[in-house]
């Protein structure tokens, strides 16, 4: 379903329709499987590494997402969305991520709150898209998140003000 290379070393992760996540190290001549995670019950649609490469985030059709580090699952939030989560993206530090689901909902999460057992780790939620969120791009200086969805629209979210900054006209194609 997804494949990401570590930003700092010869390591890659892939997610599968079976719900498994596999992590490999590689060289020019050999590839070795380092870890297999089987904690999601349905397909893992999206994965992303933190910039320092020590944390791997995964989102799933089972409406949850997880955080892995040092060869183990550090945490899993279940039923985070009402629909399958299609995209996950690291935003800032080791604790702020974005998720987007099949119904177009974009959520921003502060994992520091989740680590302390607080259920309200969802810092922001946006409902302006009308189709499955397929990708994100984050602009850290202006704290803007760009989202694309199969409703044919691009959304720009101002994370400082917790609101929609701009929405494109529909391109009328996915």
C-alpha positions as CSV (number, residue, x, y, z in Angstrom):
1,X,0.0,0.0,0.0
2,X,2.9,2.4,0.8
3,X,6.7,2.5,0.9
4,X,8.9,5.0,2.6
5,X,12.7,5.3,2.8
6,X,14.3,6.5,6.1
7,X,15.6,10.1,5.7
8,X,18.8,9.3,7.6
9,X,19.9,5.7,6.9
10,X,19.6,2.7,4.6
11,X,16.3,1.6,5.9
12,X,12.9,1.4,4.4
13,X,9.4,0.5,5.5
14,X,6.4,-0.9,3.6
15,X,2.8,-1.3,4.5
16,X,0.6,-4.1,3.2
17,X,-3.1,-4.7,2.5
18,X,-2.8,-7.5,5.1
19,X,-2.3,-4.9,7.9
20,X,1.4,-5.8,8.3
21,X,4.2,-3.3,8.3
22,X,7.7,-4.5,7.4
23,X,11.0,-2.7,8.0
24,X,14.2,-3.6,6.1
25,X,17.8,-2.5,6.1
26,X,19.6,-2.6,2.8
27,X,22.9,-2.2,1.1
28,X,23.9,-2.3,-2.6
29,X,24.2,-6.1,-2.3
30,X,21.8,-7.3,0.4
31,X,18.4,-6.6,2.1
32,X,17.5,-7.8,5.6
33,X,14.1,-7.7,7.3
34,X,14.4,-6.0,10.7
35,X,10.9,-5.9,12.0
36,X,7.3,-7.1,11.2
37,X,4.4,-5.4,12.9
38,X,1.0,-7.0,12.9
39,X,-1.0,-4.8,15.2
40,X,-3.4,-3.4,12.7
41,X,-6.4,-5.5,11.8
42,X,-6.9,-4.1,8.3
43,X,-4.8,-2.7,5.5
44,X,-2.2,-0.1,6.4
45,X,-2.7,2.5,3.8
46,X,0.0,5.0,4.7
47,X,3.3,5.3,6.6
48,X,5.7,8.1,7.3
49,X,9.1,8.5,9.0
50,X,10.0,11.3,11.4
51,X,12.8,13.5,10.0
52,X,15.4,11.9,12.3
53,X,14.2,8.4,11.1
54,X,13.7,7.0,14.6
55,X,9.9,7.0,14.5
56,X,7.5,5.4,12.0
57,X,3.9,6.4,11.8
58,X,1.2,4.2,10.2
59,X,-2.5,4.7,9.4
60,X,-5.0,2.0,8.6
61,X,-8.4,1.1,7.2
62,X,-9.2,0.0,10.7
63,X,-9.7,3.7,11.6
64,X,-6.6,3.9,13.8
65,X,-3.0,4.9,13.6
66,X,0.1,3.8,15.4
67,X,3.6,4.9,16.3
68,X,6.6,2.6,16.2
69,X,10.1,3.2,17.4
70,X,13.1,1.0,18.4
71,X,11.5,-2.1,16.9
72,X,8.3,-1.9,18.9
73,X,4.9,-0.3,18.9
74,X,5.0,2.7,21.1
75,X,1.3,3.5,20.9
76,X,-1.9,2.9,18.9
77,X,-4.9,5.1,18.8
78,X,-8.0,3.2,17.7
79,X,-11.3,4.6,16.2
80,X,-9.6,8.0,15.6
81,X,-11.8,8.7,12.6
82,X,-15.3,7.6,11.5
83,X,-13.9,6.2,8.2
84,X,-10.8,4.4,7.1
85,X,-7.6,6.6,7.5
86,X,-6.1,7.0,4.0
87,X,-3.1,9.2,4.8
88,X,-0.7,10.0,7.6
89,X,2.0,12.6,7.7
90,X,4.6,13.8,10.2
91,X,4.4,17.5,10.7
92,X,6.6,18.7,13.6
93,X,8.8,17.3,16.4
94,X,8.2,13.8,17.3
95,X,4.6,14.5,18.3
96,X,2.5,16.4,15.7
97,X,1.0,14.4,12.8
98,X,-1.9,14.8,10.4
99,X,-4.3,12.1,9.3
100,X,-6.9,12.2,6.5
101,X,-9.7,9.8,6.0
102,X,-12.0,8.4,3.2
103,X,-14.8,10.9,4.0
104,X,-12.4,13.9,3.6
105,X,-11.8,14.7,7.3
106,X,-8.4,16.1,8.2
107,X,-7.2,15.8,11.8
108,X,-4.1,17.2,13.5
109,X,-2.8,15.2,16.5
110,X,-0.6,16.1,19.4
111,X,0.8,12.8,20.5
112,X,2.2,14.3,23.8
113,X,-1.4,14.3,25.0
114,X,-2.0,10.7,23.9
115,X,1.2,9.6,25.7
116,X,-0.3,11.0,28.9
117,X,-3.5,9.0,28.5
118,X,-5.6,11.9,27.3
119,X,-8.2,10.9,24.8
120,X,-8.4,14.5,23.4
121,X,-5.1,14.2,21.6
122,X,-6.8,15.5,18.4
123,X,-5.9,19.1,18.4
124,X,-7.8,20.1,15.3
125,X,-10.3,18.7,12.9
126,X,-11.3,20.0,9.4
127,X,-14.3,18.8,7.4
128,X,-14.2,20.8,4.2
129,X,-13.2,18.0,1.8
130,X,-15.9,15.8,0.3
131,X,-13.7,12.9,-0.8
132,X,-10.9,10.7,0.4
133,X,-7.8,12.6,1.5
134,X,-4.9,11.3,-0.6
135,X,-1.8,13.4,0.4
136,X,-0.4,16.2,2.5
137,X,2.4,18.7,2.2
138,X,3.5,20.8,5.3
139,X,5.0,24.2,5.1
140,X,6.6,24.6,8.6
141,X,7.5,28.3,8.6
142,X,3.9,29.5,7.9
143,X,2.4,26.5,9.7
144,X,0.3,25.7,6.7
145,X,-0.9,22.2,5.7
146,X,-1.9,21.5,2.1
147,X,-4.2,18.6,1.5
148,X,-5.4,17.0,-1.7
149,X,-8.5,14.8,-1.9
150,X,-10.5,12.9,-4.6
151,X,-13.2,15.6,-4.5
152,X,-10.8,17.4,-7.0
153,X,-9.9,20.2,-4.5
154,X,-6.8,21.4,-2.7
155,X,-7.2,22.6,0.8
156,X,-4.8,24.9,2.7
157,X,-5.1,24.8,6.5
158,X,-3.6,27.5,8.8
159,X,-2.5,25.5,11.8
160,X,-1.7,28.6,13.8
161,X,-5.3,29.8,13.6
162,X,-6.8,26.3,13.4
163,X,-8.9,27.2,10.4
164,X,-9.2,26.8,6.6
165,X,-6.9,29.3,4.9
166,X,-8.0,28.6,1.3
167,X,-9.8,26.0,-0.8
168,X,-9.3,25.6,-4.5
169,X,-12.1,25.4,-7.0
170,X,-13.0,21.9,-7.9
171,X,-10.8,20.4,-10.7
172,X,-13.7,18.1,-11.3
173,X,-11.4,15.1,-11.5
174,X,-9.8,13.0,-8.7
